[in-house]
């Protein structure tokens, strides 16, 4: 648990300076949790009460569209995920968060960020920069669907998530890329053939 908290501090300190006293008070709000493989951590229709840090494992963020699961994002080790609209606006979420493998997370509640905004010297800057990173991920995802070919999306995915093909079921990856599993298999085959 301490190692996970230290990872978070190291990441946050890339954005802002945090004193030892500030960190002690801030991290006291954190909650460590183990999530089993395929366990749903957060369901649609619920308030998203936490910013999640992935210490070990993978979370899949997806939604249901006409009865079909649509993968929006994979949160891998040493990254954060949430439904920011639900988290910040206290509204019901459309997303589901599920562990693809046994996953160790740290949950950061809104009251921790509220403490940071009110009491940490650079707390408001931290909140703004975290939100900017989330918006960048969201914008990149949407832009890729409308401006990139399936092959370009596949190649970008390999760069963004280099370990995913060994850890994530292919139908989830196909859903993330907005293509069929058959199309993804063809792209993988052609890619492996071109590297021979």
C-alpha positions in Angstrom: 0.0 0.0 0.0 2.8 2.5 0.9 4.5 1.8 -2.4 1.3 2.6 -4.3 0.9 5.8 -2.4 4.5 6.7 -3.1 3.9 6.1 -6.8 1.0 8.5 -6.7 3.1 11.1 -4.9 5.8 10.8 -7.5 3.3 11.2 -10.3 1.6 14.2 -8.7 5.0 15.8 -8.0 5.6 15.9 -11.8 2.7 18.5 -11.8 3.3 20.3 -8.5 5.4 20.5 -5.3 3.8 18.7 -2.3 5.4 19.1 1.1 5.6 16.1 3.5 2.9 17.7 5.7 0.6 18.3 2.8 1.1 14.7 1.6 0.4 13.2 5.0 -2.9 15.0 5.2 -3.8 14.5 1.5 -3.0 10.7 1.4 -5.0 10.0 4.5 -8.1 10.1 2.3 -6.8 7.4 0.0 -8.4 3.9 0.0 -6.5 0.8 -1.1 -8.6 -2.0 -2.7 -8.0 -5.3 -4.4 -10.3 -6.1 -7.3 -10.8 -9.6 -8.6 -10.6 -10.5 -12.3 -13.8 -9.6 -14.1 -15.2 -7.9 -11.0 -17.2 -4.7 -11.7 -15.7 -1.9 -9.7 -18.2 0.8 -10.8 -21.5 0.3 -12.6 -23.4 2.6 -14.9 -26.2 4.6 -13.3 -24.1 5.1 -10.2 -22.2 8.2 -9.0 -18.5 7.9 -9.8 -17.2 8.8 -6.4 -13.5 8.2 -6.9 -10.4 8.9 -9.0 -8.9 5.5 -9.5 -5.1 4.9 -9.5 -4.1 1.5 -11.0 -1.1 0.1 -9.0 -1.2 -3.4 -10.6 -3.5 -4.8 -13.2 -5.9 -3.3 -15.8 -9.3 -1.7 -15.7 -11.5 -1.5 -18.7 -13.8 1.5 -19.0 -16.9 0.7 -21.2 -20.5 1.6 -21.8 -23.5 -0.3 -23.1 -25.0 0.9 -26.5 -28.1 -1.0 -27.7 -27.1 -4.0 -25.6 -23.5 -4.1 -26.9 -20.5 -3.3 -24.8 -18.3 -0.5 -26.2 -14.8 -0.2 -24.7 -13.8 3.4 -24.3 -10.5 3.1 -22.4 -8.0 0.8 -20.8 -6.3 2.0 -17.6 -3.0 0.3 -17.1 -0.4 0.4 -14.2 0.6 3.8 -12.9 -2.3 5.6 -14.5 -5.5 7.2 -13.3 -9.1 6.8 -14.6 -12.6 8.0 -13.6 -15.7 9.3 -15.2 -14.9 13.0 -14.8 -18.3 14.3 -15.6 -19.9 12.1 -12.9 -17.0 12.7 -10.5 -17.0 16.5 -10.8 -20.7 17.1 -11.3 -22.1 14.5 -8.9 -24.2 13.0 -11.7 -24.9 9.4 -12.6 -22.3 7.7 -14.8 -22.8 6.0 -18.1 -19.6 4.0 -17.8 -18.7 0.7 -16.2 -15.3 -0.1 -14.8 -14.3 -3.7 -14.8 -11.0 -5.5 -13.9 -9.6 -7.5 -16.8 -7.2 -9.2 -14.4 -6.7 -9.2 -10.7 -6.1 -5.5 -10.0 -4.8 -3.4 -7.1 -6.1 0.1 -7.0 -6.1 3.2 -4.9 -9.4 5.2 -4.7 -9.1 8.9 -4.3 -12.4 10.5 -3.2 -13.6 13.9 -4.1 -13.0 15.1 -0.5 -9.3 14.4 -1.0 -9.3 16.8 -4.0 -11.4 19.3 -2.1 -8.8 19.2 0.7 -6.0 19.7 -1.9 -7.9 22.7 -3.4 -8.4 24.4 0.0 -5.2 23.5 1.9 -2.4 22.6 -0.4 -0.3 25.5 -1.8 -0.6 24.2 -5.4 -3.7 22.1 -5.0 -5.9 23.9 -7.5 -3.2 23.6 -10.1 -3.0 19.8 -9.5 -6.8 19.5 -10.1 -6.6 21.5 -13.3 -3.7 19.6 -14.7 -5.3 16.2 -13.9 -8.5 17.3 -15.7 -6.5 18.5 -18.7 -4.8 15.1 -19.0 -8.3 13.4 -18.9 -9.6 15.7 -21.5 -6.6 15.0 -23.7 -7.3 11.2 -23.5 -11.0 11.8 -24.3 -10.2 14.1 -27.2 -7.6 11.8 -28.7 -10.1 8.8 -28.6 -12.9 10.7 -30.3 -10.6 12.3 -32.9 -9.1 8.9 -33.8 -12.5 7.4 -34.5 -13.4 10.1 -37.0 -10.0 10.9 -38.6 -7.9 7.7 -38.5 -8.3 4.5 -40.5 -8.6 1.2 -38.6 -4.9 0.4 -39.4 -3.8 3.8 -38.0 -5.9 3.2 -34.9 -4.4 -0.2 -34.5 -0.8 1.1 -34.8 -1.5 3.9 -32.4 -2.9 1.4 -29.9 0.2 -0.7 -30.1 2.2 2.4 -29.1 -0.2 3.6 -26.4 -0.8 0.1 -24.8 2.3 -2.0 -25.8 1.4 -4.8 -23.3 -2.3 -5.0 -24.1 -2.2 -7.8 -26.7 -0.7 -10.1 -24.1 -3.1 -9.2 -21.4 -6.4 -8.0 -22.9 -8.9 -10.2 -24.8 -8.9 -9.4 -28.5 -12.6 -8.7 -28.6 -12.1 -5.9 -26.0 -9.4 -4.4 -28.1 -11.5 -4.6 -31.3 -14.3 -2.8 -29.4 -11.9 -0.1 -28.3 -10.7 0.3 -31.9 -14.3 0.4 -33.2 -13.8 -2.5 -35.5 -14.9 -6.2 -35.6 -12.8 -9.0 -34.1 -12.3 -10.4 -37.6 -10.9 -7.1 -38.8 -8.6 -6.9 -35.9 -7.3 -10.5 -36.5 -6.6 -9.5 -40.1 -4.7 -6.4 -39.0 -2.6 -8.5 -36.5 -1.9 -11.1 -39.1 -0.8 -8.6 -41.7 1.3 -6.7 -39.1 3.1 -9.9 -38.0 3.6 -11.0 -41.6 5.1 -7.6 -42.5 7.7 -7.9 -39.7 9.0 -11.3 -40.9 
